[in-house]
Amino acid sequence: MRLKLFNSKAQMQMSVGTIVTIVLLMTALIFGLILTRNIFKSATGAVDLTDQQLRNQINELFSEEKRLVIYPATESVEIRQEKIDAVGIGIKNLLEGVEGTNTFSYEVVVANADRCGNVDVLDWIEVGASEDNIPLAVGDFTSTKVRFKIPIGAPLCTARFRVNVMADGADYATTFFDISVKPK
């Protein structure tokens, strides 16, 4: 009788232990899914980032030889009609044989918008299409945002933009990023 009572207690403790383990594993799974969703959600654009957060994100993208980087690193942002989002631009002064501060400028131009029909996709840029007279010391970097506002009625398409950077009036670096318009 005593052995039977001991077996029942052991079975009950084992069942409770199994249930607790399952609950803990499910909780960890849910937290993992939430974390993953937040990571991918935050990597879609730069509009909600403060200037310091954008600077930190862009600093992580630079390697020793990169002069120009785009945030998000995927170089592609999906924006819904009537919404605002941004692309971060980072410029690093890696000029050789110079010292002190150099003057940089950048301009965002359309590289390819064939799928967007006759729409002037540059009109989607709300602020940050270009900037002149950016002083930058050798080895330092700067970051800025190009804000896009997609109007209602904009075609559902993908447009490619090119960022051209000049240093002291000479070509310095260029890169591309894409803006995909999604329905409202």
LOGU-236384 format. One record per residue (C-alpha): residue number from 0; residue in three letters; chain; x, y, z. Coordinates in nm, 2 decimals, padded with zeros to 4 digits. Layout:
% LOGU-236384
ATOM/n/res/chain/xx/yy/zz
ATOM/NUM/ALA/A/X/Y/Z $
...
This chain:
% LOGU-236384
ATOM/n/res/chain/xx/yy/zz
ATOM/0/MET/A/00.00/00.00/00.00 $
ATOM/1/ARG/A/00.28/00.23/00.09 $
ATOM/2/LEU/A/00.45/00.17/-00.24 $
ATOM/3/LYS/A/00.13/00.25/-00.43 $
ATOM/4/LEU/A/00.09/00.58/-00.24 $
ATOM/5/PHE/A/00.46/00.67/-00.32 $
ATOM/6/ASN/A/00.41/00.60/-00.69 $
ATOM/7/SER/A/00.10/00.82/-00.70 $
ATOM/8/LYS/A/00.29/01.11/-00.54 $
ATOM/9/ALA/A/00.58/01.07/-00.78 $
ATOM/10/GLN/A/00.34/01.06/-01.08 $
ATOM/11/MET/A/00.16/01.38/-00.96 $
ATOM/12/GLN/A/00.50/01.56/-00.90 $
ATOM/13/MET/A/00.61/01.45/-01.25 $
ATOM/14/SER/A/00.29/01.57/-01.41 $
ATOM/15/VAL/A/00.31/01.91/-01.24 $
ATOM/16/GLY/A/00.68/01.94/-01.34 $
ATOM/17/THR/A/00.59/01.86/-01.70 $
ATOM/18/ILE/A/00.31/02.12/-01.70 $
ATOM/19/VAL/A/00.54/02.39/-01.55 $
ATOM/20/THR/A/00.81/02.31/-01.81 $
ATOM/21/ILE/A/00.56/02.34/-02.10 $
ATOM/22/VAL/A/00.42/02.67/-01.97 $
ATOM/23/LEU/A/00.78/02.81/-01.94 $
ATOM/24/LEU/A/00.87/02.69/-02.28 $
ATOM/25/MET/A/00.56/02.85/-02.44 $
ATOM/26/THR/A/00.63/03.18/-02.26 $
ATOM/27/ALA/A/00.99/03.18/-02.39 $
ATOM/28/LEU/A/00.85/03.10/-02.74 $
ATOM/29/ILE/A/00.61/03.39/-02.73 $
ATOM/30/PHE/A/00.87/03.63/-02.60 $
ATOM/31/GLY/A/01.10/03.52/-02.88 $
ATOM/32/LEU/A/00.84/03.58/-03.14 $
ATOM/33/ILE/A/00.76/03.92/-03.01 $
ATOM/34/LEU/A/01.13/04.01/-03.01 $
ATOM/35/THR/A/01.17/03.89/-03.36 $
ATOM/36/ARG/A/00.87/04.09/-03.48 $
ATOM/37/ASN/A/01.00/04.40/-03.31 $
ATOM/38/ILE/A/01.34/04.36/-03.47 $
ATOM/39/PHE/A/01.20/04.32/-03.82 $
ATOM/40/LYS/A/00.95/04.60/-03.77 $
ATOM/41/SER/A/01.21/04.85/-03.65 $
ATOM/42/ALA/A/01.43/04.77/-03.95 $
ATOM/43/THR/A/01.18/04.88/-04.20 $
ATOM/44/GLY/A/01.26/05.25/-04.20 $
ATOM/45/ALA/A/01.42/05.54/-04.01 $
ATOM/46/VAL/A/01.13/05.77/-03.96 $
ATOM/47/ASP/A/01.08/05.69/-03.59 $
ATOM/48/LEU/A/01.45/05.69/-03.49 $
ATOM/49/THR/A/01.59/05.98/-03.31 $
ATOM/50/ASP/A/01.90/06.14/-03.46 $
ATOM/51/GLN/A/02.12/05.96/-03.20 $
ATOM/52/GLN/A/01.96/05.63/-03.27 $
ATOM/53/LEU/A/02.00/05.67/-03.64 $
ATOM/54/ARG/A/02.37/05.77/-03.59 $
ATOM/55/ASN/A/02.42/05.46/-03.38 $
ATOM/56/GLN/A/02.26/05.23/-03.64 $
ATOM/57/ILE/A/02.45/05.39/-03.93 $
ATOM/58/ASN/A/02.78/05.36/-03.73 $
ATOM/59/GLU/A/02.72/04.99/-03.70 $
ATOM/60/LEU/A/02.69/04.96/-04.08 $
ATOM/61/PHE/A/03.02/05.12/-04.16 $
ATOM/62/SER/A/03.32/04.90/-04.23 $
ATOM/63/GLU/A/03.67/05.04/-04.27 $
ATOM/64/GLU/A/03.64/05.09/-04.65 $
ATOM/65/LYS/A/03.27/05.20/-04.67 $
ATOM/66/ARG/A/03.22/05.57/-04.75 $
ATOM/67/LEU/A/02.85/05.57/-04.78 $
ATOM/68/VAL/A/02.58/05.35/-04.62 $
ATOM/69/ILE/A/02.20/05.33/-04.63 $
ATOM/70/TYR/A/01.98/05.24/-04.33 $
ATOM/71/PRO/A/01.80/05.00/-04.33 $
ATOM/72/ALA/A/02.08/04.78/-04.44 $
ATOM/73/THR/A/01.84/04.60/-04.68 $
ATOM/74/GLU/A/01.84/04.92/-04.88 $
ATOM/75/SER/A/01.47/04.88/-04.93 $
ATOM/76/VAL/A/01.17/05.03/-04.76 $
ATOM/77/GLU/A/00.81/04.96/-04.80 $
ATOM/78/ILE/A/00.58/05.26/-04.75 $
ATOM/79/ARG/A/00.20/05.25/-04.76 $
ATOM/80/GLN/A/00.00/05.52/-04.94 $
ATOM/81/GLU/A/-00.06/05.83/-04.72 $
ATOM/82/LYS/A/00.22/05.72/-04.48 $
ATOM/83/ILE/A/00.56/05.87/-04.40 $
ATOM/84/ASP/A/00.88/05.68/-04.37 $
ATOM/85/ALA/A/01.25/05.76/-04.40 $
ATOM/86/VAL/A/01.58/05.62/-04.53 $
ATOM/87/GLY/A/01.90/05.70/-04.33 $
ATOM/88/ILE/A/02.21/05.81/-04.51 $
ATOM/89/GLY/A/02.56/05.79/-04.36 $
ATOM/90/ILE/A/02.86/05.95/-04.51 $
ATOM/91/LYS/A/03.21/05.88/-04.37 $
ATOM/92/ASN/A/03.51/06.10/-04.46 $
ATOM/93/LEU/A/03.78/05.85/-04.58 $
ATOM/94/LEU/A/03.97/06.09/-04.80 $
ATOM/95/GLU/A/04.34/06.00/-04.81 $
ATOM/96/GLY/A/04.62/06.25/-04.82 $
ATOM/97/VAL/A/04.42/06.53/-04.66 $
ATOM/98/GLU/A/04.38/06.66/-04.31 $
ATOM/99/GLY/A/04.13/06.87/-04.12 $
ATOM/100/THR/A/03.78/06.91/-04.24 $
ATOM/101/ASN/A/03.63/06.86/-04.59 $
ATOM/102/THR/A/03.30/06.98/-04.72 $
ATOM/103/PHE/A/03.06/06.72/-04.84 $
ATOM/104/SER/A/02.72/06.74/-05.02 $
ATOM/105/TYR/A/02.47/06.48/-05.13 $
ATOM/106/GLU/A/02.18/06.46/-05.37 $
ATOM/107/VAL/A/01.91/06.20/-05.41 $
ATOM/108/VAL/A/01.81/06.13/-05.77 $
ATOM/109/VAL/A/01.58/05.88/-05.95 $
ATOM/110/ALA/A/01.78/05.59/-06.09 $
ATOM/111/ASN/A/01.48/05.39/-06.22 $
ATOM/112/ALA/A/01.11/05.45/-06.19 $
ATOM/113/ASP/A/00.99/05.28/-06.51 $
ATOM/114/ARG/A/00.73/05.07/-06.32 $
ATOM/115/CYS/A/00.58/05.38/-06.17 $
ATOM/116/GLY/A/00.45/05.53/-06.50 $
ATOM/117/ASN/A/00.46/05.90/-06.55 $
ATOM/118/VAL/A/00.46/05.99/-06.18 $
ATOM/119/ASP/A/00.75/06.22/-06.06 $
ATOM/120/VAL/A/00.87/06.00/-05.77 $
ATOM/121/LEU/A/01.10/06.28/-05.65 $
ATOM/122/ASP/A/00.78/06.45/-05.54 $
ATOM/123/TRP/A/00.75/06.18/-05.27 $
ATOM/124/ILE/A/01.05/06.32/-05.09 $
ATOM/125/GLU/A/00.92/06.54/-04.82 $
ATOM/126/VAL/A/01.26/06.66/-04.68 $
ATOM/127/GLY/A/01.63/06.56/-04.73 $
ATOM/128/ALA/A/01.65/06.54/-05.11 $
ATOM/129/SER/A/01.99/06.71/-05.10 $
ATOM/130/GLU/A/02.22/06.89/-04.86 $
ATOM/131/ASP/A/02.53/07.11/-04.92 $
ATOM/132/ASN/A/02.82/07.23/-04.71 $
ATOM/133/ILE/A/02.84/06.94/-04.47 $
ATOM/134/PRO/A/03.17/06.98/-04.28 $
ATOM/135/LEU/A/03.33/06.65/-04.19 $
ATOM/136/ALA/A/03.66/06.58/-04.03 $
ATOM/137/VAL/A/03.88/06.30/-04.17 $
ATOM/138/GLY/A/03.77/05.97/-04.02 $
ATOM/139/ASP/A/03.44/06.11/-03.89 $
ATOM/140/PHE/A/03.09/06.04/-04.02 $
ATOM/141/THR/A/02.75/06.21/-04.04 $
ATOM/142/SER/A/02.40/06.08/-04.07 $
ATOM/143/THR/A/02.08/06.23/-04.20 $
ATOM/144/LYS/A/01.73/06.12/-04.31 $
ATOM/145/VAL/A/01.55/06.14/-04.64 $
ATOM/146/ARG/A/01.17/06.15/-04.55 $
ATOM/147/PHE/A/00.92/06.01/-04.80 $
ATOM/148/LYS/A/00.55/06.08/-04.80 $
ATOM/149/ILE/A/00.35/05.86/-05.04 $
ATOM/150/PRO/A/00.03/06.03/-05.16 $
ATOM/151/ILE/A/-00.30/05.85/-05.20 $
ATOM/152/GLY/A/-00.33/05.74/-05.56 $
ATOM/153/ALA/A/00.04/05.68/-05.60 $
ATOM/154/PRO/A/00.10/05.37/-05.82 $
ATOM/155/LEU/A/00.18/05.05/-05.64 $
ATOM/156/CYS/A/00.54/05.02/-05.77 $
ATOM/157/THR/A/00.91/05.01/-05.67 $
ATOM/158/ALA/A/01.13/05.31/-05.75 $
ATOM/159/ARG/A/01.51/05.30/-05.73 $
ATOM/160/PHE/A/01.68/05.61/-05.60 $
ATOM/161/ARG/A/02.06/05.69/-05.62 $
ATOM/162/VAL/A/02.25/05.89/-05.36 $
ATOM/163/ASN/A/02.54/06.09/-05.51 $
ATOM/164/VAL/A/02.79/06.23/-05.26 $
ATOM/165/MET/A/03.05/06.49/-05.35 $
ATOM/166/ALA/A/03.36/06.58/-05.14 $
ATOM/167/ASP/A/03.51/06.93/-05.20 $
ATOM/168/GLY/A/03.33/06.94/-05.54 $
ATOM/169/ALA/A/03.45/06.60/-05.67 $
ATOM/170/ASP/A/03.26/06.27/-05.69 $
ATOM/171/TYR/A/03.31/06.08/-05.37 $
ATOM/172/ALA/A/03.06/05.79/-05.34 $
ATOM/173/THR/A/02.73/05.66/-05.47 $
ATOM/174/THR/A/02.48/05.40/-05.37 $
ATOM/175/PHE/A/02.12/05.29/-05.43 $
ATOM/176/PHE/A/01.80/05.22/-05.23 $
ATOM/177/ASP/A/01.45/05.12/-05.33 $
ATOM/178/ILE/A/01.11/05.25/-05.22 $
ATOM/179/SER/A/00.82/05.01/-05.26 $
ATOM/180/VAL/A/00.47/05.16/-05.25 $
ATOM/181/LYS/A/00.21/04.95/-05.09 $
ATOM/182/PRO/A/-00.17/05.00/-05.07 $
ATOM/183/LYS/A/-00.32/05.21/-04.79 $
